[in-house]
Amino acid sequence: MTTLKKKNWILPLSGGILSIIGLFIPVWYSTTGFKENLWMWGLIEHITVGNVFDFLPPELLIPGLIIAVLILLFSIVIITSTLFSIRRKEIQNIAQKLWIIMGILELCAAIIYIVAMVIGWNAYTIRINYNVHDFLRIYNFHIGMVTPFIGAALSIVGTFLGKRYKREMDEMNLRM
């Protein structure tokens, strides 16, 4: 555990990379009637009709694209601040603050994405006069929806491990 506390940058780096990888994994899947996979940035795969790829309607595409870009930016900030903090120990405190802020923003973006999909689905179904207005009844979470939450949690936990290690080292130095 001491090694992990000492190298606390591993967790935010892993979290940032995991969040970026999650953008390339479907976030929603449907098995009701038509089998489909949906990506956050607007791609949809219709498996039932022979693996046909298409883009989501604008009500779902636009919020998904915005949130995907935000998660990508937050993850890049986490990764770059981690790489800078490895090379330059004097910016460790700034990097840790960035890890917490970007982790919280990434969590908020993922939650906003879920809400935006439900609202966008309602707007889409009203526009096409479709009677199923419950997005979460048709689509279920896929692993890509979980990765931003895990990535953000890793960056936040990495920060607290680093602060705890620094506090323990300061206490040891005071005792000597």
SULWONOR-V668569 format. One record per pair of residues at least 12 apart in sequence whose C-alpha atoms are under 10 Angstrom apart, sorted by the first residue. I is the first residue (numbers start at 1). J is the second residue. Records with the same first field share a line. If there is no record, write none. Layout:
I: J  J
This chain:
1: 161  165
2: 161  165
3: 165
4: 158  161  162  165
5: 158  159  160  161  162  163  164  165  166
6: 161  162  163  164  165  166  169
7: 86  158  161  162  165
8: 82  86  96  154  155  157  158  159  160  161  162  163  164  165
9: 78  79  81  82  83  85  86  92  95  96  99  154  155  158  159  161  162
10: 82  83  86  154  155  158
11: 82  151  152  153  154  155  156  157  158  159  161
12: 75  78  79  81  82  95  96  99  100  103  151  152  153  154  155  156  157  158  159
13: 75  76  78  79  80  81  82  83  99  151  154  155  158
14: 75  78  79  82  150  151  152  154  155  158
15: 75  78  79  99  103  147  148  149  150  151  152  153  154  155  156  157  158
16: 71  72  73  74  75  76  77  78  79  80  82  99  102  103  106  147  148  150  151  152  154  155
17: 72  75  76  78  79  147  148  151
18: 75  144  147  148  149  150  151  152  154
19: 68  71  72  74  75  76  106  144  145  146  147  148  149  150  151  152
20: 68  71  72  73  74  75  76  144  147  148  151
21: 72  144  147  148  151
22: 39  40  68  71  72  143  144  145  146  147  148  150  151
23: 39  40  41  68  69  71  72  144  145  147  148
24: 39  40  41  144
25: 37  38  39  40  142  143  144  145  147
26: 38  39  40  41  42  43  44  45  141  142  143  144  145
27: 39  40  41  114  139  140  141  142  143  144  145  146  147
28: 40  44  136  138  139  140  141  142  143  144  145
29: 44  45  138  139  140  141  142  143
30: 46  47  136  137  138  139  140  141  142
31: 47  48  138  139  140
32: 137  138  139
33: 48  138
34: 46  47  48  49  138
35: 47  48  49  51  139
36: 48  49  51  52  53  139
37: 51  53  139  140  142
38: 53  54  55  56  139  141  142  144
39: 55  56  61  64  65  68  142  144  145
40: 56  60  61  62  63  64  65  66  67  68  69  110  113  114  117  144  145
41: 55  56  60  61  62  63  64  65  66  67  68  69
42: 54  55  56  57  58  60  61  62  63  64  65  68
43: 55  56  57  61  64  65
44: 56  57
57: 120  121  124
58: 120  124
59: 116  117  119  120  121  122  123  124  125  127
60: 113  116  117  118  119  120  121  122  123  124
61: 117  120
62: 116  117  120
63: 112  113  114  115  116  117  120
64: 110  112  113  114  116  117  120
65: 113
66: 109  113
67: 106  108  109  110  111  112  113  116
68: 109  110  113
70: 105  106  109  110
71: 102  103  105  106  107  108  109  110  148  152
72: 106  148
73: 102  106
74: 98  99  101  102  103  104  105  106  109  152
75: 99  102  103  106  148  151  152  155
76: 102
77: 95  98  99  102
78: 95  96  98  99  100  101  102  103  151  152  155
79: 95  99  155
80: 95
81: 94  95  96  97  98  99
82: 95  96  98  99  155
83: 95
92: 159  162  163
93: 159  162  163
95: 159
96: 155  156  158  159  160  162  163
97: 156  159
98: 155  156  159
99: 152  153  154  155  156  157  158  159  160
100: 152  153  154  155  156  157  158  159  160
101: 152  155  156
102: 152  155  156
103: 148  149  150  151  152  153  154  155  156  157
104: 149  152  153  155  156
105: 152
106: 148  149  151  152  153
107: 148  149  150  151  152  153
108: 148  149  152
109: 148  149
110: 145  146  147  148  149  152
111: 145  148  149
113: 145
114: 135  136  141  145
117: 135  136
118: 133  134  135  136
119: 133  134  135
120: 135
121: 133  134  135  136
122: 134  135
